[in-house]
């Protein structure tokens, strides 16, 4: 989305700046956001750490993160919106109610899957945010509403919205806006809301007094997230090696999943919530308001069985896949990526019921799918 409005006409004077700030805060809440804070349009406090993270290659195949123009905008919001003075940072709760527990898969294990074949072992585990509408669409709609409200309150104001696809270090700005602290799992955590939070930003050229930053680190000596990660992706010092993260492996990675990591993925076929599920700050977090991320009418995503889901996806060509999963997060890895993930999940689940669909995937048109299906069948044969 490009800048909205033009010029500085109608900018508020010092006398009514506080009133405008609270009116914008009220407008953000009226748009349905759970939190709203204001941060200065300054370089992120963790800019050096971000550049070091890129230098170590922890971003993996996400080359767009290291693009020179994108880095420049991440390190200075004024590069994204010339004349930017304030970031309005907002959050939305997306789900603190767990789904069915995943089958136990020993972390870092390369042992064969169990030979038993109970149906519950074939339940796919997906990140909680992915079960309904794509959160990008929800945020864009609400940020557009908030942008329109700001222009009504301050005619001539310019704005530019960002969700997580844009070059903004959102957790850094959210901490500076008082919305929480960055935990050891690198997630933003709020003592009341926990970490199941989506973040969005509205850049504006209005000068708004920043909110006090959240300065307290409430992780203490807790290491549950670090110790629970099956692939050792969470490093000391609040660093995530994305190349090892199950969310990266099942969503962002376009090629084969490294073989030594496949057993640890278990049946997590899209994303991962482990580091949030073990976080004590999520144990009493509130549930989100109904509605924002509910599935489209008539769309059941995902099916309740990995074998059924894999059969469904295998029958689709790329165009049919895009039409079927448009408006959902599952469109991100594409047909072949999702079938790759389902093959790994079926190989880890064990049991004879997975074999027929894996044999079909072994003959799929995609080399990526075929390779992972062969791996899964070999894994089942060793049980």
FIVO-587632 format. One record per residue (C-alpha): residue in three letters; x, y, z. Coordinates in Angstrom, 2 decimals, always signed. Layout:
% residues N
ALA|X|Y|Z
...
END
This chain:
% residues 383
UNK|+0.00|+0.00|+0.00
UNK|+1.36|+3.41|-0.90
UNK|+1.21|+6.58|+1.21
UNK|-2.27|+7.94|+1.80
UNK|-2.99|+11.65|+1.61
UNK|-0.31|+14.30|+1.06
UNK|+1.41|+17.19|+2.79
UNK|+1.25|+18.41|+6.36
UNK|-1.90|+20.53|+6.16
UNK|-4.04|+20.27|+9.24
UNK|-1.25|+18.87|+11.43
UNK|-2.19|+19.23|+15.10
UNK|-0.65|+21.87|+17.31
UNK|+0.99|+21.12|+20.65
UNK|-2.18|+22.05|+22.50
UNK|-4.29|+19.27|+21.07
UNK|-1.57|+16.65|+20.44
UNK|-2.54|+14.62|+23.51
UNK|-6.18|+14.66|+22.47
UNK|-5.29|+13.46|+18.98
UNK|-3.17|+10.65|+20.42
UNK|-6.02|+9.34|+22.55
UNK|-8.46|+9.70|+19.67
UNK|-6.18|+7.57|+17.49
UNK|-5.84|+5.03|+20.30
UNK|-9.63|+4.87|+20.62
UNK|-9.97|+4.53|+16.83
UNK|-7.53|+1.60|+16.84
UNK|-9.53|-0.17|+19.51
UNK|-12.73|+0.55|+17.56
UNK|-11.10|-1.19|+14.59
UNK|-10.81|-4.32|+16.76
UNK|-7.17|-4.25|+17.82
UNK|-6.39|-5.62|+21.28
UNK|-3.38|-3.35|+21.92
UNK|-2.18|-0.07|+20.51
UNK|+1.01|+1.82|+21.27
UNK|+3.08|+4.63|+19.78
UNK|+6.79|+4.43|+18.98
UNK|+9.18|+7.02|+17.57
UNK|+10.31|+6.71|+13.96
UNK|+13.87|+5.91|+14.95
UNK|+16.32|+3.14|+14.19
UNK|+15.35|-0.09|+15.99
UNK|+17.30|-0.73|+19.17
UNK|+18.30|-4.17|+17.93
UNK|+19.59|-2.96|+14.55
UNK|+23.12|-4.25|+15.17
UNK|+21.82|-7.64|+16.29
UNK|+19.67|-7.88|+13.17
UNK|+22.62|-7.19|+10.89
UNK|+24.71|-9.77|+12.78
UNK|+21.85|-12.29|+12.42
UNK|+21.86|-11.79|+8.65
UNK|+25.65|-12.02|+8.51
UNK|+25.52|-15.44|+10.18
UNK|+23.06|-16.66|+7.56
UNK|+20.37|-17.45|+10.11
UNK|+17.69|-16.23|+7.68
UNK|+18.29|-19.26|+5.45
UNK|+16.67|-19.02|+2.01
UNK|+14.67|-15.90|+2.93
UNK|+16.92|-13.75|+0.76
UNK|+14.39|-10.90|+0.75
UNK|+15.35|-10.19|+4.36
UNK|+18.93|-9.42|+3.36
UNK|+18.16|-7.31|+0.29
UNK|+19.97|-3.99|+0.62
UNK|+16.88|-1.83|+0.17
UNK|+14.87|-3.94|+2.62
UNK|+17.61|-3.78|+5.27
UNK|+17.82|-0.04|+4.82
UNK|+14.07|+0.33|+5.42
UNK|+14.15|-2.01|+8.40
UNK|+16.83|+0.10|+10.00
UNK|+15.06|+3.43|+9.40
UNK|+11.25|+3.76|+9.11
UNK|+11.77|+7.05|+7.27
UNK|+13.11|+5.04|+4.36
UNK|+9.73|+3.32|+4.13
UNK|+7.73|+6.56|+4.52
UNK|+9.67|+9.78|+3.95
UNK|+8.85|+12.22|+6.71
UNK|+7.67|+9.45|+9.04
UNK|+7.60|+10.58|+12.67
UNK|+5.54|+7.95|+14.46
UNK|+4.75|+4.24|+14.31
UNK|+1.30|+3.23|+15.52
UNK|+1.86|-0.38|+16.60
UNK|-1.15|-2.66|+17.07
UNK|-1.73|-6.28|+18.05
UNK|-4.45|-8.88|+17.66
UNK|-4.92|-12.01|+19.72
UNK|-5.19|-15.03|+17.46
UNK|-5.66|-18.02|+19.71
UNK|-4.73|-19.30|+23.13
UNK|-6.97|-22.38|+23.06
UNK|-4.92|-25.43|+22.09
UNK|-6.06|-27.97|+19.57
UNK|-5.66|-31.74|+20.03
UNK|-2.25|-32.64|+21.48
UNK|+0.22|-33.88|+18.86
UNK|+1.45|-37.46|+19.00
UNK|+4.61|-37.75|+21.05
UNK|+7.71|-37.62|+18.88
UNK|+11.03|-37.76|+20.67
UNK|+12.98|-34.53|+20.08
UNK|+16.15|-34.87|+18.00
UNK|+15.33|-38.54|+17.48
UNK|+16.02|-40.50|+14.30
UNK|+14.33|-43.62|+15.64
UNK|+11.73|-45.35|+13.50
UNK|+8.10|-44.30|+13.94
UNK|+5.77|-46.50|+15.98
UNK|+4.20|-49.41|+14.14
UNK|+0.80|-48.94|+15.80
UNK|-1.85|-47.28|+13.64
UNK|-4.39|-45.41|+15.81
UNK|-6.24|-42.76|+13.76
UNK|-5.31|-39.98|+16.19
UNK|-1.65|-40.38|+15.18
UNK|-2.55|-39.09|+11.73
UNK|-3.98|-35.80|+12.98
UNK|-2.10|-32.93|+11.35
UNK|-0.68|-30.30|+13.70
UNK|-0.73|-26.77|+12.33
UNK|+0.18|-23.43|+13.86
UNK|-2.85|-21.92|+15.57
UNK|-2.88|-18.78|+13.46
UNK|-3.35|-20.83|+10.27
UNK|-6.75|-22.40|+10.95
UNK|-8.82|-19.52|+9.62
UNK|-8.51|-16.52|+7.34
UNK|-5.05|-15.34|+6.39
UNK|-4.12|-12.84|+9.10
UNK|-2.52|-10.57|+6.50
UNK|-5.96|-9.94|+4.99
UNK|-7.49|-9.24|+8.40
UNK|-4.72|-6.80|+9.32
UNK|-4.80|-5.00|+6.00
UNK|-8.54|-4.41|+6.29
UNK|-8.29|-3.10|+9.84
UNK|-5.19|-1.00|+9.22
UNK|-6.95|+0.59|+6.24
UNK|-9.86|+1.45|+8.55
UNK|-7.45|+2.95|+11.06
UNK|-5.65|+4.90|+8.34
UNK|-8.95|+6.40|+7.19
UNK|-9.79|+7.31|+10.80
UNK|-6.43|+9.06|+11.24
UNK|-6.97|+11.10|+8.09
UNK|-10.37|+12.17|+9.39
UNK|-8.82|+13.20|+12.70
UNK|-5.83|+14.90|+11.07
UNK|-6.60|+15.90|+7.46
UNK|-3.54|+15.76|+5.24
UNK|-1.78|+13.13|+7.36
UNK|+0.15|+10.50|+5.45
UNK|+0.16|+6.84|+6.45
UNK|+1.59|+3.54|+5.28
UNK|+0.61|+0.16|+6.64
UNK|+2.77|-2.88|+7.24
UNK|+2.13|-6.42|+8.38
UNK|+5.00|-8.91|+8.75
UNK|+5.71|-9.08|+5.04
UNK|+7.00|-5.48|+5.09
UNK|+10.49|-4.30|+6.00
UNK|+9.80|-3.32|+9.61
UNK|+11.39|-4.86|+12.72
UNK|+7.95|-5.13|+14.27
UNK|+8.80|-6.74|+17.61
UNK|+11.48|-4.16|+18.26
UNK|+9.04|-1.32|+17.60
UNK|+6.31|-3.09|+19.59
UNK|+8.57|-3.29|+22.63
UNK|+9.42|+0.38|+22.23
UNK|+5.67|+1.13|+22.01
UNK|+5.08|-0.65|+25.34
UNK|+3.30|-3.75|+24.00
UNK|+5.57|-6.31|+25.68
UNK|+9.12|-7.62|+25.88
UNK|+11.02|-9.87|+23.48
UNK|+11.30|-13.27|+25.09
UNK|+14.00|-15.90|+24.87
UNK|+12.06|-17.53|+22.01
UNK|+12.28|-14.15|+20.17
UNK|+8.50|-13.72|+20.39
UNK|+6.88|-10.59|+21.79
UNK|+5.30|-11.44|+25.16
UNK|+2.84|-9.36|+27.16
UNK|+2.20|-10.24|+30.82
UNK|-1.59|-10.19|+30.30
UNK|-1.99|-11.26|+26.68
UNK|+0.86|-13.76|+26.39
UNK|+2.56|-14.25|+23.02
UNK|-0.24|-15.40|+20.70
UNK|-0.25|-11.94|+19.16
UNK|-0.22|-10.73|+15.57
UNK|+1.53|-7.41|+15.07
UNK|+0.96|-4.64|+12.56
UNK|+2.20|-1.10|+12.09
UNK|+0.88|+2.11|+10.64
UNK|+3.64|+4.58|+9.77
UNK|+2.56|+8.22|+9.81
UNK|+4.07|+11.67|+9.45
UNK|+2.10|+12.92|+12.46
UNK|+4.24|+13.76|+15.49
UNK|+2.80|+11.78|+18.40
UNK|+4.32|+11.49|+21.86
UNK|+5.73|+7.93|+22.18
UNK|+4.40|+5.59|+24.85
UNK|+6.82|+4.37|+27.53
UNK|+8.74|+1.34|+26.28
UNK|+8.34|-2.05|+27.95
UNK|+11.69|-2.34|+29.71
UNK|+11.21|-5.30|+32.08
UNK|+12.49|-8.72|+31.03
UNK|+10.11|-11.19|+32.65
UNK|+11.63|-14.38|+31.28
UNK|+13.95|-14.60|+34.28
UNK|+15.84|-17.87|+34.44
UNK|+13.16|-19.82|+32.53
UNK|+14.47|-21.85|+29.57
UNK|+11.41|-23.88|+28.71
UNK|+11.20|-22.62|+25.13
UNK|+14.89|-23.27|+24.49
UNK|+14.81|-26.76|+25.95
UNK|+11.53|-27.75|+24.28
UNK|+12.49|-26.90|+20.70
UNK|+12.89|-30.28|+18.92
UNK|+15.40|-28.92|+16.40
UNK|+17.49|-26.69|+18.70
UNK|+16.52|-23.62|+16.67
UNK|+16.40|-21.28|+19.70
UNK|+19.86|-20.16|+20.73
UNK|+20.98|-18.40|+23.87
UNK|+20.87|-14.63|+23.66
UNK|+17.39|-14.40|+22.13
UNK|+18.53|-15.62|+18.75
UNK|+16.60|-17.90|+16.40
UNK|+18.37|-19.90|+13.71
UNK|+15.53|-19.91|+11.19
UNK|+17.24|-22.69|+9.21
UNK|+16.38|-25.09|+12.04
UNK|+12.93|-23.72|+12.92
UNK|+9.98|-25.97|+12.08
UNK|+7.96|-22.96|+10.96
UNK|+10.66|-22.06|+8.44
UNK|+11.13|-25.67|+7.32
UNK|+7.43|-26.22|+6.65
UNK|+6.48|-22.80|+5.27
UNK|+9.37|-20.70|+3.95
UNK|+11.78|-23.38|+2.74
UNK|+11.18|-24.16|-0.92
UNK|+13.45|-27.15|-1.32
UNK|+13.90|-30.45|+0.52
UNK|+13.72|-30.51|+4.31
UNK|+17.11|-31.71|+5.60
UNK|+16.77|-35.42|+6.37
UNK|+18.26|-35.22|+9.84
UNK|+15.56|-32.74|+10.86
UNK|+12.55|-34.62|+9.48
UNK|+11.96|-36.99|+12.43
UNK|+11.91|-34.07|+14.89
UNK|+9.13|-32.36|+12.93
UNK|+6.70|-35.10|+13.91
UNK|+3.25|-34.39|+12.49
UNK|+3.67|-30.62|+12.48
UNK|+2.88|-30.09|+8.83
UNK|+2.48|-26.31|+8.91
UNK|+4.32|-24.11|+11.38
UNK|+5.00|-24.77|+15.04
UNK|+3.80|-23.42|+18.40
UNK|+5.99|-25.48|+20.73
UNK|+7.96|-22.55|+22.15
UNK|+4.69|-20.75|+22.88
UNK|+2.86|-23.79|+24.23
UNK|+5.49|-24.27|+26.96
UNK|+5.70|-20.56|+27.85
UNK|+4.23|-19.90|+31.33
UNK|+2.96|-16.49|+30.19
UNK|+0.48|-18.22|+27.88
UNK|-1.10|-20.42|+30.54
UNK|-3.69|-17.79|+31.54
UNK|-3.77|-15.69|+28.37
UNK|-7.23|-14.60|+27.22
UNK|-8.94|-16.11|+24.21
UNK|-9.43|-13.90|+21.15
UNK|-12.75|-12.39|+20.20
UNK|-14.63|-14.66|+17.76
UNK|-14.63|-13.79|+14.11
UNK|-11.36|-12.32|+12.79
UNK|-9.61|-15.52|+11.77
UNK|-12.53|-17.86|+11.14
UNK|-12.40|-19.98|+7.96
UNK|-14.24|-19.00|+4.83
UNK|-17.78|-20.32|+4.52
UNK|-17.70|-23.99|+3.57
UNK|-13.93|-24.29|+3.85
UNK|-12.68|-27.01|+6.15
UNK|-8.96|-26.47|+6.61
UNK|-7.25|-28.66|+7.46
UNK|-9.04|-32.03|+7.21
UNK|-8.80|-34.16|+10.32
UNK|-6.49|-36.79|+8.84
UNK|-3.15|-36.29|+7.11
UNK|-3.81|-39.11|+4.65
UNK|-7.15|-37.59|+3.64
UNK|-5.57|-34.15|+3.35
UNK|-2.71|-35.47|+1.22
UNK|-5.16|-37.23|-1.12
UNK|-7.11|-34.00|-1.49
UNK|-4.07|-31.85|-2.26
UNK|-2.49|-34.45|-4.58
UNK|-5.59|-34.31|-6.79
UNK|-5.16|-30.56|-7.38
UNK|-3.06|-28.90|-10.04
UNK|-1.28|-25.66|-9.06
UNK|-4.13|-23.42|-10.25
UNK|-6.71|-25.51|-8.42
UNK|-4.55|-25.44|-5.30
UNK|-4.34|-21.65|-5.38
UNK|-8.11|-21.37|-5.80
UNK|-8.77|-23.87|-3.00
UNK|-6.45|-22.22|-0.47
UNK|-6.74|-18.59|-1.49
UNK|-7.25|-16.41|+1.57
UNK|-5.59|-18.91|+3.92
UNK|-2.04|-19.25|+5.21
UNK|-1.78|-22.70|+3.58
UNK|-1.27|-21.05|+0.20
UNK|+2.22|-19.94|+1.31
UNK|+4.22|-23.18|+0.74
UNK|+2.27|-24.02|-2.41
UNK|+0.96|-27.41|-3.47
UNK|+4.32|-29.15|-3.58
UNK|+5.51|-27.70|-0.29
UNK|+2.36|-28.75|+1.54
UNK|+2.53|-32.28|+0.09
UNK|+6.21|-32.43|+1.11
UNK|+5.20|-31.59|+4.68
UNK|+2.34|-34.10|+4.71
UNK|+4.66|-36.84|+3.46
UNK|+7.05|-36.14|+6.34
UNK|+4.16|-36.11|+8.80
UNK|+2.81|-39.43|+7.53
UNK|+6.26|-40.98|+7.70
UNK|+6.60|-39.88|+11.31
UNK|+3.06|-40.96|+12.28
UNK|+3.67|-44.60|+11.46
UNK|+1.11|-47.28|+10.62
UNK|-0.11|-49.01|+7.51
UNK|-2.84|-46.52|+6.63
UNK|-0.28|-43.99|+5.40
UNK|+1.23|-46.28|+2.77
UNK|-1.40|-46.01|-0.01
UNK|-1.30|-42.23|-0.23
UNK|+2.50|-42.18|+0.11
UNK|+2.77|-44.58|-2.84
UNK|+0.61|-42.19|-4.81
UNK|+2.85|-39.29|-3.81
UNK|+5.88|-41.38|-4.83
UNK|+4.58|-41.06|-8.41
UNK|+3.68|-37.36|-8.16
UNK|+4.75|-34.96|-10.91
UNK|+6.87|-33.00|-8.40
UNK|+10.41|-34.29|-7.67
UNK|+10.18|-32.60|-4.27
UNK|+7.06|-34.56|-3.35
UNK|+8.41|-37.83|-4.73
UNK|+11.63|-37.60|-2.71
UNK|+9.84|-36.98|+0.59
UNK|+7.31|-39.73|-0.12
UNK|+10.15|-42.20|-0.71
UNK|+11.77|-41.13|+2.56
UNK|+8.47|-41.60|+4.42
UNK|+7.90|-45.06|+2.95
UNK|+11.41|-46.11|+3.90
UNK|+10.81|-44.81|+7.40
UNK|+7.58|-46.80|+7.68
UNK|+9.35|-49.90|+6.41
UNK|+11.86|-49.64|+9.25
UNK|+9.13|-49.63|+11.93
END
